[in-house]
Amino acid sequence: MNSSLVYLVQTDTTVGFSSSNDEKLTKLKQREKSKKILHTVNSFKTLNNFTRVPKYHRKFVRNSKKTTFIYSNLKSFRVVDKVSKFYDFIDKFDILYSTSANKTSCNFEYEFAFLNTDVIVENNFGFFETTASKIYMLKNKKLKKIR
């Protein structure tokens, strides 16, 4: 599997585009280049290779499900739970950029998603929207809820 391709996949939170190329995703979604795209990772071991979780928040991060955290390096990560159907996909890559499969500030449209993807990864359940992940910004001892 080529991680630089754009995959349309049912993530643990909603229908999304996944790729190792964040510039490709930014262009595809027609969003500002300054706006960051989150990383989805398969484990906490992989997460520790890219950022440091403040000691004060480690238990909260480990026990959170479907939650994105923005760390002090201003990168955002969500660890995919092993029971999630998305886990089998993300485990093949360890880490990918992930974003919802829609234009910025718009709802999911099948046509837009199918026309702008390189590979479609669909399971028996098909594609469906669910609630977006919660987002928190972590500082050394402070926690700020973004969404």
FILUM-860498 format. One record per atom (N, C-alpha, C): atom name; residue in three letters; x, y, z. Coordinates in Angstrom, 3 decimals. Last residue first. Layout:
BEGIN
   name   resn         xx         yy         zz
     CA    ALA          X          Y          Z
...
% end
This chain:
BEGIN
   name   resn         xx         yy         zz
      N    ARG    -13.112     21.641     20.947
     CA    ARG    -14.398     21.221     20.388
      C    ARG    -14.934     20.076     21.219
      N    ILE    -11.226     22.514     22.862
     CA    ILE    -11.399     23.248     21.615
      C    ILE    -12.752     22.932     20.986
      N    LYS    -10.436     22.788     26.192
     CA    LYS    -11.322     22.117     25.253
      C    LYS    -11.527     23.029     24.050
      N    LYS     -7.302     22.617     27.615
     CA    LYS     -8.287     23.537     27.053
      C    LYS     -9.114     22.781     26.021
      N    LEU     -5.421     22.205     30.442
     CA    LEU     -6.184     21.477     29.440
      C    LEU     -7.253     22.422     28.933
      N    LYS     -2.224     22.527     32.003
     CA    LYS     -3.515     23.067     31.583
      C    LYS     -4.108     22.212     30.467
      N    LYS      0.293     21.718     32.486
     CA    LYS     -0.716     21.371     33.502
      C    LYS     -2.097     21.851     33.139
      N    ASN      1.466     21.968     29.822
     CA    ASN      2.067     21.177     30.898
      C    ASN      1.056     20.770     31.963
      N    LYS     -1.344     21.609     27.584
     CA    LYS     -0.151     22.331     28.028
      C    LYS      0.414     21.513     29.186
      N    LEU     -3.333     20.487     24.962
     CA    LEU     -2.618     20.137     26.188
      C    LEU     -1.425     21.062     26.398
      N    MET     -6.512     20.922     23.735
     CA    MET     -5.142     21.407     23.654
      C    MET     -4.489     21.147     25.001
      N    TYR     -8.823     18.590     22.350
     CA    TYR     -8.265     19.268     23.511
      C    TYR     -6.863     19.756     23.197
      N    ILE    -11.748     17.645     20.729
     CA    ILE    -10.394     18.169     20.565
      C    ILE     -9.997     18.932     21.819
      N    LYS    -13.660     14.789     19.820
     CA    LYS    -13.438     15.904     20.738
      C    LYS    -11.999     16.358     20.528
      N    SER    -14.618     13.997     16.426
     CA    SER    -13.868     13.746     17.662
      C    SER    -13.823     15.001     18.520
      N    ALA    -18.048     14.102     15.270
     CA    ALA    -16.619     14.401     15.147
      C    ALA    -15.925     14.145     16.482
      N    THR    -20.456     11.507     14.886
     CA    THR    -19.994     12.723     15.539
      C    THR    -18.489     12.882     15.390
      N    THR    -20.648     10.195     11.544
     CA    THR    -20.964     10.143     12.967
      C    THR    -20.448     11.433     13.588
      N    GLU    -21.663      9.193      8.334
     CA    GLU    -21.138     10.240      9.203
      C    GLU    -21.557      9.973     10.638
      N    PHE    -20.655      6.328      6.454
     CA    PHE    -21.655      7.073      7.206
      C    PHE    -20.973      8.097      8.097
      N    PHE    -20.256      3.798      4.019
     CA    PHE    -19.788      5.064      4.574
      C    PHE    -20.933      5.767      5.290
      N    GLY    -20.401      0.232      4.722
     CA    GLY    -20.433      1.391      3.841
      C    GLY    -19.886      2.630      4.536
      N    PHE    -20.230     -2.146      6.069
     CA    PHE    -21.157     -1.148      6.598
      C    PHE    -21.262      0.080      5.710
      N    ASN    -18.220     -3.681      4.906
     CA    ASN    -19.616     -4.124      4.767
      C    ASN    -20.624     -3.052      5.174
      N    ASN    -15.958     -1.064      3.737
     CA    ASN    -16.263     -2.338      4.394
      C    ASN    -17.744     -2.667      4.209
      N    GLU    -13.707      0.417      1.447
     CA    GLU    -15.068      0.321      1.980
      C    GLU    -15.267     -1.053      2.607
      N    VAL    -11.610      2.610      0.251
     CA    VAL    -11.541      1.477      1.170
      C    VAL    -12.900      1.392      1.860
      N    ILE    -10.503      3.792     -2.779
     CA    ILE    -11.677      3.721     -1.904
      C    ILE    -11.573      2.448     -1.072
      N    VAL     -7.898      5.899     -3.827
     CA    VAL     -8.296      4.536     -3.462
      C    VAL     -9.487      4.596     -2.510
      N    ASP     -7.906      8.618     -4.471
     CA    ASP     -7.161      7.679     -5.316
      C    ASP     -7.629      6.248     -5.088
      N    THR    -10.548     11.061     -4.605
     CA    THR     -9.753     10.062     -3.904
      C    THR     -9.026      9.165     -4.894
      N    ASN    -12.480     12.749     -5.654
     CA    ASN    -11.214     13.307     -5.182
      C    ASN    -10.353     12.326     -4.412
      N    LEU    -14.860     11.456     -6.287
     CA    LEU    -14.099     12.080     -7.372
      C    LEU    -12.695     12.502     -6.945
      N    PHE    -15.825     10.666     -3.791
     CA    PHE    -15.432      9.656     -4.767
      C    PHE    -14.588     10.236     -5.899
      N    ALA    -16.367     13.193     -2.543
     CA    ALA    -15.439     12.229     -1.953
      C    ALA    -14.936     11.221     -2.990
      N    PHE    -18.287     14.354     -4.236
     CA    PHE    -17.017     15.036     -3.969
      C    PHE    -15.976     14.036     -3.461
      N    GLU    -20.340     12.366     -4.044
     CA    GLU    -19.715     12.719     -5.323
      C    GLU    -18.357     13.362     -5.118
      N    TYR    -21.085     12.350     -1.287
     CA    TYR    -20.483     11.179     -1.919
      C    TYR    -19.736     11.538     -3.200
      N    GLU    -20.388     14.815      1.022
     CA    GLU    -21.066     14.553     -0.246
      C    GLU    -20.346     13.387     -0.927
      N    PHE    -20.693     16.140      4.267
     CA    PHE    -20.178     15.055      3.433
      C    PHE    -21.043     14.896      2.195
      N    ASN    -20.879     19.784      4.455
     CA    ASN    -21.244     18.424      4.852
      C    ASN    -20.674     17.409      3.871
      N    CYS    -18.242     22.236      4.911
     CA    CYS    -19.408     21.674      4.225
      C    CYS    -19.690     20.277      4.758
      N    SER    -15.795     23.272      5.786
     CA    SER    -17.050     23.869      6.283
      C    SER    -18.293     23.383      5.544
      N    THR    -14.020     22.095      3.012
     CA    THR    -13.957     22.784      4.297
      C    THR    -15.281     23.476      4.587
      N    LYS    -15.576     19.226      1.550
     CA    LYS    -14.929     20.522      1.408
      C    LYS    -14.949     21.192      2.769
      N    ASN    -14.869     15.980      3.001
     CA    ASN    -15.767     17.022      2.504
      C    ASN    -14.959     18.285      2.250
      N    ALA    -14.004     13.815      4.810
     CA    ALA    -14.106     13.728      3.353
      C    ALA    -15.160     14.703      2.832
      N    SER    -11.766     14.960      7.395
     CA    SER    -13.091     14.546      6.936
      C    SER    -13.176     14.648      5.413
      N    THR     -8.442     13.609      7.625
     CA    THR     -9.375     14.727      7.633
      C    THR    -10.713     14.252      7.089
      N    SER     -5.209     12.623      8.570
     CA    SER     -6.601     12.270      8.381
      C    SER     -7.472     13.512      8.486
      N    TYR     -2.012     11.255      7.973
     CA    TYR     -2.835     12.441      8.148
      C    TYR     -4.266     12.024      7.860
      N    LEU     -0.912      8.301      9.705
     CA    LEU     -1.381      8.982      8.496
      C    LEU     -2.041     10.293      8.884
      N    ILE      1.030      5.627     10.969
     CA    ILE      0.600      7.018     11.102
      C    ILE      0.197      7.567      9.736
      N    ASP      0.923      2.768     10.428
     CA    ASP      1.322      3.312     11.731
      C    ASP      0.812      4.735     11.931
      N    PHE     -0.087      1.357      8.233
     CA    PHE      0.766      2.520      7.994
      C    PHE      1.425      3.066      9.263
      N    LYS     -1.662     -0.702      9.162
     CA    LYS     -0.783     -0.992      8.023
      C    LYS      0.235      0.129      7.793
      N    ASP     -3.271      0.506     11.046
     CA    ASP     -2.168     -0.327     11.523
      C    ASP     -1.193     -0.695     10.397
      N    ILE     -5.336      1.631      9.641
     CA    ILE     -4.268      2.520     10.122
      C    ILE     -3.063      1.710     10.594
      N    PHE     -6.938     -0.719      9.141
     CA    PHE     -6.390      0.107      8.063
      C    PHE     -5.189      0.923      8.546
      N    ASP     -7.594     -1.667     11.665
     CA    ASP     -6.929     -2.566     10.713
      C    ASP     -6.277     -1.787      9.579
      N    TYR     -8.985      0.569     12.768
     CA    TYR     -7.675      0.180     13.274
      C    TYR     -6.913     -0.721     12.290
      N    PHE    -11.543      0.920     11.920
     CA    PHE    -10.513      1.711     11.241
      C    PHE     -9.106      1.266     11.647
      N    LYS    -13.049     -0.429     13.737
     CA    LYS    -12.911     -1.046     12.418
      C    LYS    -11.833     -0.327     11.594
      N    SER    -11.714     -0.543     17.059
     CA    SER    -12.294      0.212     15.956
      C    SER    -12.080     -0.518     14.637
      N    VAL    -10.226     -1.780     18.946
     CA    VAL    -11.521     -2.393     18.640
      C    VAL    -12.236     -1.682     17.491
      N    LYS     -7.998     -0.140     19.304
     CA    LYS     -7.822     -1.427     18.618
      C    LYS     -9.140     -2.105     18.271
      N    ASP     -8.401      3.347     18.596
     CA    ASP     -8.617      2.206     19.484
      C    ASP     -8.556      0.891     18.699
      N    VAL     -6.002      5.600     17.510
     CA    VAL     -7.167      4.800     17.132
      C    VAL     -7.229      3.566     18.025
      N    VAL     -5.139      8.685     18.741
     CA    VAL     -4.781      7.267     18.774
      C    VAL     -6.053      6.470     18.516
      N    ARG     -4.550     11.622     17.119
     CA    ARG     -5.610     10.812     17.709
      C    ARG     -5.159      9.363     17.614
      N    PHE     -2.836     14.772     17.308
     CA    PHE     -2.820     13.324     17.143
      C    PHE     -4.059     12.702     17.765
      N    SER     -1.351     17.759     16.089
     CA    SER     -2.495     17.082     16.692
      C    SER     -2.480     15.595     16.320
      N    LYS      1.205     20.009     17.003
     CA    LYS      0.732     18.935     16.143
      C    LYS     -0.387     18.210     16.858
      N    LEU      2.389     21.834     18.684
     CA    LEU      1.275     22.272     17.846
      C    LEU      0.869     21.253     16.776
      N    ASN      3.974     20.918     20.639
     CA    ASN      4.643     21.157     19.359
      C    ASN      3.642     21.588     18.276
      N    SER      2.140     20.401     22.670
     CA    SER      2.916     21.646     22.752
      C    SER      3.701     21.931     21.468
      N    TYR     -0.739     18.959     20.930
     CA    TYR      0.375     18.957     21.883
      C    TYR      1.168     20.257     21.794
      N    ILE     -4.050     18.267     20.826
     CA    ILE     -3.049     19.152     20.241
      C    ILE     -1.967     19.310     21.301
      N    PHE     -5.855     15.277     20.423
     CA    PHE     -5.111     16.152     21.319
      C    PHE     -4.103     16.970     20.529
      N    THR     -9.037     13.884     19.930
     CA    THR     -7.830     14.428     19.327
      C    THR     -7.176     15.370     20.316
      N    THR    -10.795     10.948     20.659
     CA    THR    -10.407     12.284     21.099
      C    THR     -9.080     12.673     20.459
      N    LYS    -11.842      8.346     20.879
     CA    LYS    -12.276      9.253     19.817
      C    LYS    -12.001     10.706     20.181
      N    LYS    -11.300      8.127     24.376
     CA    LYS    -11.681      7.457     23.133
      C    LYS    -12.187      8.508     22.153
      N    SER     -8.905      8.231     26.976
     CA    SER     -9.827      8.939     26.089
      C    SER    -10.068      8.148     24.813
      N    ASN     -6.927      7.086     28.488
     CA    ASN     -8.294      6.640     28.721
      C    ASN     -9.322      7.297     27.802
      N    ARG     -4.558      8.386     27.706
     CA    ARG     -4.685      6.935     27.529
      C    ARG     -6.137      6.458     27.632
      N    VAL     -5.107     11.039     28.519
     CA    VAL     -4.902     10.727     27.102
      C    VAL     -5.100      9.232     26.856
      N    PHE     -5.246     10.728     31.328
     CA    PHE     -6.397     11.245     30.582
      C    PHE     -6.284     10.890     29.094
      N    LYS     -2.640      9.873     31.874
     CA    LYS     -3.775      8.997     32.184
      C    LYS     -5.015      9.423     31.402
      N    ARG     -1.097     12.151     31.033
     CA    ARG     -0.949     10.825     30.426
      C    ARG     -2.136      9.898     30.664
      N    HIS     -0.965     14.732     32.049
     CA    HIS     -2.142     14.360     31.250
      C    HIS     -2.108     12.928     30.713
      N    TYR      1.448     15.065     33.385
     CA    TYR      0.231     15.411     34.102
      C    TYR     -1.023     14.891     33.386
      N    LYS      3.331     14.619     31.385
     CA    LYS      3.124     13.622     32.429
      C    LYS      1.799     13.826     33.165
      N    PRO      2.498     15.318     28.018
     CA    PRO      2.851     15.821     29.356
      C    PRO      2.451     14.824     30.443
      N    VAL      3.800     13.343     25.502
     CA    VAL      2.575     13.600     26.256
      C    VAL      2.986     14.123     27.622
      N    ARG      5.640     14.323     22.778
     CA    ARG      5.731     13.935     24.181
      C    ARG      4.431     14.310     24.879
      N    THR      5.741     12.903     19.449
     CA    THR      5.493     13.968     20.416
      C    THR      5.626     13.408     21.828
      N    PHE      6.612     10.752     17.923
     CA    PHE      6.363     12.038     17.278
      C    PHE      6.131     13.199     18.241
      N    ASN      6.867      8.455     19.387
     CA    ASN      7.924      8.742     18.419
      C    ASN      7.801     10.145     17.832
      N    ASN      4.500      8.292     20.806
     CA    ASN      5.701      8.741     21.519
      C    ASN      6.891      8.991     20.594
      N    LEU      2.815      7.148     18.862
     CA    LEU      2.621      8.533     19.291
      C    LEU      3.873      9.085     19.964
      N    THR      3.730      4.519     18.864
     CA    THR      3.927      5.346     17.678
      C    THR      3.791      6.817     18.032
      N    LYS      2.797      3.858     21.438
     CA    LYS      4.224      3.721     21.125
      C    LYS      4.567      4.572     19.896
      N    PHE      0.114      4.069     21.199
     CA    PHE      0.794      5.080     22.009
      C    PHE      2.304      5.016     21.790
      N    SER     -0.944      3.416     17.779
     CA    SER     -0.632      3.049     19.157
      C    SER      0.041      4.204     19.889
      N    ASN     -1.634      4.378     15.260
     CA    ASN     -2.155      3.074     15.653
      C    ASN     -1.882      2.706     17.104
      N    VAL     -2.839      7.717     14.601
     CA    VAL     -1.774      6.753     14.871
      C    VAL     -2.372      5.468     15.415
      N    THR     -3.520     10.454     12.586
     CA    THR     -4.087      9.306     13.281
      C    THR     -2.965      8.284     13.421
      N    HIS     -3.061     13.926     12.777
     CA    HIS     -2.451     12.623     12.516
      C    HIS     -3.269     11.563     13.247
      N    LEU     -4.804     16.747     11.316
     CA    LEU     -4.448     15.833     12.400
      C    LEU     -3.814     14.544     11.897
      N    ILE     -3.503     19.638      9.794
     CA    ILE     -4.321     18.433      9.656
      C    ILE     -3.856     17.439     10.707
      N    LYS     -3.644     23.237     10.211
     CA    LYS     -2.999     21.931     10.357
      C    LYS     -4.015     20.795     10.194
      N    LYS     -3.702     26.022      8.161
     CA    LYS     -4.507     25.161      9.017
      C    LYS     -3.927     23.750      9.026
      N    SER     -2.214     27.233      6.216
     CA    SER     -1.790     27.438      7.605
      C    SER     -2.553     26.535      8.580
      N    LYS     -3.510     26.828      3.854
     CA    LYS     -2.306     26.034      4.106
      C    LYS     -1.843     26.156      5.553
      N    GLU     -7.072     26.527      3.932
     CA    GLU     -5.878     27.349      4.104
      C    GLU     -4.679     26.460      4.415
      N    ARG     -8.561     24.180      1.620
     CA    ARG     -8.457     24.859      2.902
      C    ARG     -7.163     25.653      2.952
      N    GLN     -9.522     22.240     -0.258
     CA    GLN     -9.580     23.681     -0.519
      C    GLN     -9.567     24.469      0.783
      N    LYS     -9.133     19.565     -0.092
     CA    LYS    -10.228     20.119      0.720
      C    LYS    -10.411     21.620      0.522
      N    LEU     -6.901     19.317     -1.779
     CA    LEU     -8.127     18.601     -2.087
      C    LEU     -9.329     19.201     -1.363
      N    LYS     -4.954     20.763     -0.380
     CA    LYS     -5.391     21.198     -1.712
      C    LYS     -6.741     20.585     -2.069
      N    THR     -4.730     19.138      1.898
     CA    THR     -5.071     20.556      2.017
      C    THR     -5.613     21.089      0.695
      N    LEU     -3.896     16.692      0.806
     CA    LEU     -5.182     16.779      1.503
      C    LEU     -5.647     18.231      1.625
      N    LYS     -1.383     17.442     -0.188
     CA    LYS     -2.382     16.897     -1.099
      C    LYS     -3.782     17.010     -0.481
      N    GLU     -0.103     18.107      2.167
     CA    GLU     -0.320     19.147      1.155
      C    GLU     -1.390     18.709      0.156
      N    ASP      0.163     15.682      3.532
     CA    ASP     -0.786     16.671      4.043
      C    ASP     -1.067     17.777      3.037
      N    ASN      0.548     12.523      2.763
     CA    ASN      0.835     13.793      2.115
      C    ASN     -0.198     14.833      2.555
      N    SER     -0.358     10.201      3.686
     CA    SER      0.853     10.696      4.348
      C    SER      1.250     12.053      3.789
      N    SER     -3.932     10.081      4.211
     CA    SER     -2.752     10.077      3.356
      C    SER     -1.546     10.492      4.184
      N    SER     -7.454      9.887      4.097
     CA    SER     -6.218      9.593      4.815
      C    SER     -5.071      9.519      3.817
      N    PHE    -10.630     11.310      4.491
     CA    PHE     -9.496     11.118      3.597
      C    PHE     -8.290     10.847      4.474
      N    GLY    -13.571      9.773      6.012
     CA    GLY    -12.436     10.668      5.906
      C    GLY    -11.471     10.326      4.804
      N    VAL    -16.498      9.653      7.894
     CA    VAL    -15.893      9.327      6.600
      C    VAL    -14.744     10.292      6.385
      N    THR    -15.681      9.480     11.460
     CA    THR    -16.526      9.844     10.329
      C    THR    -15.872      9.379      9.031
      N    THR    -14.266      8.011     13.519
     CA    THR    -15.225      9.068     13.848
      C    THR    -16.163      9.411     12.693
      N    ASP    -12.620      6.086     12.532
     CA    ASP    -13.287      5.785     13.793
      C    ASP    -14.314      6.844     14.158
      N    THR    -13.396      6.257      8.984
     CA    THR    -12.500      6.328     10.135
      C    THR    -13.267      5.968     11.395
      N    GLN    -13.769      4.850      6.022
     CA    GLN    -14.592      5.111      7.196
      C    GLN    -13.669      5.091      8.398
      N    VAL    -11.881      6.449      3.431
     CA    VAL    -12.078      5.359      4.378
      C    VAL    -13.031      5.796      5.483
      N    LEU    -10.029      7.055      0.693
     CA    LEU    -11.337      7.372      1.257
      C    LEU    -11.708      6.193      2.135
      N    TYR     -6.668      8.022      0.438
     CA    TYR     -7.617      6.938      0.672
      C    TYR     -8.914      7.509      1.222
      N    VAL     -4.271      9.150     -1.698
     CA    VAL     -5.374      9.610     -0.850
      C    VAL     -6.397      8.490     -0.779
      N    LEU     -0.822      8.044     -1.481
     CA    LEU     -2.122      8.126     -2.145
      C    LEU     -3.161      8.661     -1.166
      N    SER      1.303      7.631      0.154
     CA    SER      1.175      8.970     -0.422
      C    SER     -0.113      9.135     -1.222
      N    SER      1.392      4.978      0.938
     CA    SER      0.839      5.947      1.890
      C    SER      0.691      7.342      1.313
      N    ASN      0.509      2.204     -0.795
     CA    ASN      1.277      3.433     -0.938
      C    ASN      0.665      4.521     -0.056
      N    MET      0.847     -1.186      0.000
     CA    MET      0.000      0.000      0.000
      C    MET      0.889      1.244      0.000
% end
